Amino acid sequence: EARYEERMSQLQASRKNRRANVGEKATPKATPKASQVLSENQQIQERQRRLLVLMAAASFVQHSKELIEAYQPIGRKFCANLNTLSLQLRSGSNGA
């Protein structure tokens, strides 16, 4: 039990010393780690931004494809009507 209490007091003293050291000055080792973490966070954010852009583009393409498929019959009918009208105008009969 005495050993346990002694060890606990050593750990507490060690923690206090570390806190004091951190409070007084940042160690040179801490700065690269912090900048590395910041850099990694920026890379992650950039990847997330790119992924969102790709997802938006994919959604736009899918929506466009659906619209094209939906309006294709109307477009075909319109083209057929234009062709018929063009033939009528060339032949001189306007359907009247």
Distance bins in CASP14 RR format, pairs under 12 A and 6 or more apart:
PFRMAT RR
TARGET T0000
AUTHOR 0000-0000-0000
RMODE 2
METHOD distances of the structure
MODEL  1
1 7 0 0 0 0 0 1 0 0 0 0 0
1 8 0 0 0 0 0 1 0 0 0 0 0
2 8 0 0 0 0 0 1 0 0 0 0 0
2 9 0 0 0 0 0 1 0 0 0 0 0
3 9 0 0 0 0 0 1 0 0 0 0 0
3 10 0 0 0 0 0 1 0 0 0 0 0
4 10 0 0 0 0 0 1 0 0 0 0 0
4 11 0 0 0 0 0 1 0 0 0 0 0
5 11 0 0 0 0 0 1 0 0 0 0 0
5 12 0 0 0 0 0 1 0 0 0 0 0
6 12 0 0 0 0 0 1 0 0 0 0 0
6 13 0 0 0 0 0 1 0 0 0 0 0
7 13 0 0 0 0 0 1 0 0 0 0 0
7 14 0 0 0 0 0 1 0 0 0 0 0
8 14 0 0 0 0 0 1 0 0 0 0 0
8 15 0 0 0 0 0 1 0 0 0 0 0
9 15 0 0 0 0 0 1 0 0 0 0 0
9 16 0 0 0 0 0 1 0 0 0 0 0
10 16 0 0 0 0 0 1 0 0 0 0 0
10 17 0 0 0 0 0 1 0 0 0 0 0
11 17 0 0 0 0 0 1 0 0 0 0 0
11 18 0 0 0 0 0 1 0 0 0 0 0
12 18 0 0 0 0 0 1 0 0 0 0 0
12 19 0 0 0 0 0 1 0 0 0 0 0
13 19 0 0 0 0 0 1 0 0 0 0 0
13 20 0 0 0 0 0 1 0 0 0 0 0
14 20 0 0 0 0 0 1 0 0 0 0 0
14 21 0 0 0 0 0 1 0 0 0 0 0
15 21 0 0 0 0 0 1 0 0 0 0 0
15 22 0 0 0 0 0 1 0 0 0 0 0
16 22 0 0 0 0 0 1 0 0 0 0 0
16 23 0 0 0 0 0 1 0 0 0 0 0
17 23 0 0 0 0 0 1 0 0 0 0 0
17 24 0 0 0 0 0 1 0 0 0 0 0
18 24 0 0 0 0 0 1 0 0 0 0 0
18 27 0 0 0 0 0 1 0 0 0 0 0
18 30 0 0 0 0 0 1 0 0 0 0 0
21 27 1 0 0 1 0 0 0 0 0 0 0
21 29 0 0 0 0 0 1 0 0 0 0 0
21 30 0 0 0 0 0 1 0 0 0 0 0
22 29 0 0 0 0 0 1 0 0 0 0 0
22 30 0 0 0 0 1 0 0 0 0 0 0
23 30 0 0 0 0 0 1 0 0 0 0 0
25 31 0 0 0 0 0 1 0 0 0 0 0
26 32 0 0 0 0 0 1 0 0 0 0 0
26 33 0 0 0 0 0 1 0 0 0 0 0
26 34 0 0 0 0 1 0 0 0 0 0 0
26 35 0 0 0 0 0 1 0 0 0 0 0
27 33 0 0 0 0 1 0 0 0 0 0 0
27 34 0 0 0 0 0 1 0 0 0 0 0
28 34 0 0 0 0 0 1 0 0 0 0 0
28 35 0 0 0 0 0 1 0 0 0 0 0
29 35 0 0 0 0 0 1 0 0 0 0 0
29 36 0 0 0 0 0 1 0 0 0 0 0
30 36 0 0 0 0 0 1 0 0 0 0 0
30 37 0 0 0 0 0 1 0 0 0 0 0
31 37 0 0 0 0 0 1 0 0 0 0 0
31 38 0 0 0 0 0 1 0 0 0 0 0
32 38 0 0 0 0 0 1 0 0 0 0 0
32 39 0 0 0 0 1 0 0 0 0 0 0
33 39 0 0 0 0 0 1 0 0 0 0 0
33 40 0 0 0 0 0 1 0 0 0 0 0
34 40 0 0 0 0 0 1 0 0 0 0 0
34 41 0 0 0 0 0 1 0 0 0 0 0
35 41 0 0 0 0 0 1 0 0 0 0 0
35 42 0 0 0 0 0 1 0 0 0 0 0
36 42 0 0 0 0 0 1 0 0 0 0 0
36 43 0 0 0 0 0 1 0 0 0 0 0
37 43 0 0 0 0 0 1 0 0 0 0 0
37 44 0 0 0 0 0 1 0 0 0 0 0
38 44 0 0 0 0 0 1 0 0 0 0 0
38 45 0 0 0 0 0 1 0 0 0 0 0
39 45 0 0 0 0 0 1 0 0 0 0 0
39 46 0 0 0 0 0 1 0 0 0 0 0
40 46 0 0 0 0 0 1 0 0 0 0 0
40 47 0 0 0 0 0 1 0 0 0 0 0
41 47 0 0 0 0 0 1 0 0 0 0 0
41 48 0 0 0 0 0 1 0 0 0 0 0
42 48 0 0 0 0 0 1 0 0 0 0 0
42 49 0 0 0 0 0 1 0 0 0 0 0
43 49 0 0 0 0 0 1 0 0 0 0 0
43 50 0 0 0 0 0 1 0 0 0 0 0
44 50 0 0 0 0 0 1 0 0 0 0 0
44 51 0 0 0 0 0 1 0 0 0 0 0
45 51 0 0 0 0 0 1 0 0 0 0 0
45 52 0 0 0 0 0 1 0 0 0 0 0
46 52 0 0 0 0 0 1 0 0 0 0 0
46 53 0 0 0 0 0 1 0 0 0 0 0
47 53 0 0 0 0 0 1 0 0 0 0 0
47 54 0 0 0 0 0 1 0 0 0 0 0
48 54 0 0 0 0 0 1 0 0 0 0 0
48 55 0 0 0 0 0 1 0 0 0 0 0
49 55 0 0 0 0 0 1 0 0 0 0 0
49 56 0 0 0 0 0 1 0 0 0 0 0
50 56 0 0 0 0 0 1 0 0 0 0 0
50 57 0 0 0 0 0 1 0 0 0 0 0
51 57 0 0 0 0 0 1 0 0 0 0 0
51 58 0 0 0 0 0 1 0 0 0 0 0
52 58 0 0 0 0 0 1 0 0 0 0 0
52 59 0 0 0 0 0 1 0 0 0 0 0
53 59 0 0 0 0 0 1 0 0 0 0 0
53 60 0 0 0 0 0 1 0 0 0 0 0
54 60 0 0 0 0 0 1 0 0 0 0 0
54 61 0 0 0 0 0 1 0 0 0 0 0
55 61 0 0 0 0 0 1 0 0 0 0 0
55 62 0 0 0 0 0 1 0 0 0 0 0
56 62 0 0 0 0 0 1 0 0 0 0 0
56 63 0 0 0 0 0 1 0 0 0 0 0
57 63 0 0 0 0 0 1 0 0 0 0 0
57 64 0 0 0 0 0 1 0 0 0 0 0
58 64 0 0 0 0 0 1 0 0 0 0 0
58 65 0 0 0 0 0 1 0 0 0 0 0
59 65 0 0 0 0 0 1 0 0 0 0 0
59 66 0 0 0 0 0 1 0 0 0 0 0
60 66 0 0 0 0 0 1 0 0 0 0 0
60 67 0 0 0 0 0 1 0 0 0 0 0
61 67 0 0 0 0 0 1 0 0 0 0 0
61 68 0 0 0 0 0 1 0 0 0 0 0
62 68 0 0 0 0 0 1 0 0 0 0 0
62 69 0 0 0 0 0 1 0 0 0 0 0
63 69 0 0 0 0 0 1 0 0 0 0 0
63 70 0 0 0 0 0 1 0 0 0 0 0
64 70 0 0 0 0 0 1 0 0 0 0 0
64 71 0 0 0 0 0 1 0 0 0 0 0
65 71 0 0 0 0 0 1 0 0 0 0 0
65 72 0 0 0 0 0 1 0 0 0 0 0
66 72 0 0 0 0 0 1 0 0 0 0 0
67 74 0 0 0 0 0 1 0 0 0 0 0
67 75 0 0 0 0 0 1 0 0 0 0 0
68 74 0 0 0 0 0 1 0 0 0 0 0
68 75 0 0 0 0 1 0 0 0 0 0 0
68 76 0 0 0 0 0 1 0 0 0 0 0
69 75 0 0 0 0 0 1 0 0 0 0 0
69 76 0 0 0 0 0 1 0 0 0 0 0
71 77 0 0 0 0 0 1 0 0 0 0 0
71 78 0 0 0 0 1 0 0 0 0 0 0
71 79 0 0 0 0 0 1 0 0 0 0 0
72 78 0 0 0 0 0 1 0 0 0 0 0
72 79 0 0 0 0 0 1 0 0 0 0 0
73 79 0 0 0 0 0 1 0 0 0 0 0
73 80 0 0 0 0 0 1 0 0 0 0 0
74 80 0 0 0 0 0 1 0 0 0 0 0
74 81 0 0 0 0 0 1 0 0 0 0 0
75 81 0 0 0 0 1 0 0 0 0 0 0
75 82 0 0 0 0 1 0 0 0 0 0 0
75 83 0 0 0 0 0 1 0 0 0 0 0
76 82 0 0 0 0 0 1 0 0 0 0 0
76 83 0 0 0 0 0 1 0 0 0 0 0
77 83 0 0 0 0 0 1 0 0 0 0 0
77 84 0 0 0 0 0 1 0 0 0 0 0
78 84 0 0 0 0 0 1 0 0 0 0 0
78 85 0 0 0 0 0 1 0 0 0 0 0
79 85 0 0 0 0 0 1 0 0 0 0 0
79 86 0 0 0 0 0 1 0 0 0 0 0
80 86 0 0 0 0 0 1 0 0 0 0 0
80 87 0 0 0 0 0 1 0 0 0 0 0
81 87 0 0 0 0 0 1 0 0 0 0 0
81 88 0 0 0 0 0 1 0 0 0 0 0
82 88 0 0 0 0 0 1 0 0 0 0 0
82 89 0 0 0 0 0 1 0 0 0 0 0
83 89 0 0 0 0 0 1 0 0 0 0 0
83 90 0 0 0 0 0 1 0 0 0 0 0
84 90 0 0 0 0 0 1 0 0 0 0 0
84 91 0 0 0 0 0 1 0 0 0 0 0
84 93 0 0 0 0 0 1 0 0 0 0 0
84 94 0 0 0 0 0 1 0 0 0 0 0
84 95 0 0 0 0 1 0 0 0 0 0 0
85 91 0 0 0 0 0 1 0 0 0 0 0
85 92 0 0 0 0 0 1 0 0 0 0 0
85 93 0 0 0 0 0 1 0 0 0 0 0
85 94 0 0 0 0 1 0 0 0 0 0 0
85 95 0 0 0 0 1 0 0 0 0 0 0
86 92 0 0 0 0 0 1 0 0 0 0 0
86 94 0 0 0 0 0 1 0 0 0 0 0
87 93 0 0 0 0 1 0 0 0 0 0 0
87 94 0 0 0 0 0 1 0 0 0 0 0
87 95 0 0 0 0 0 1 0 0 0 0 0
88 94 1 0 1 0 0 0 0 0 0 0 0
88 95 1 0 0 1 0 0 0 0 0 0 0
88 96 0 0 0 0 1 0 0 0 0 0 0
89 95 0 0 0 0 0 1 0 0 0 0 0
END
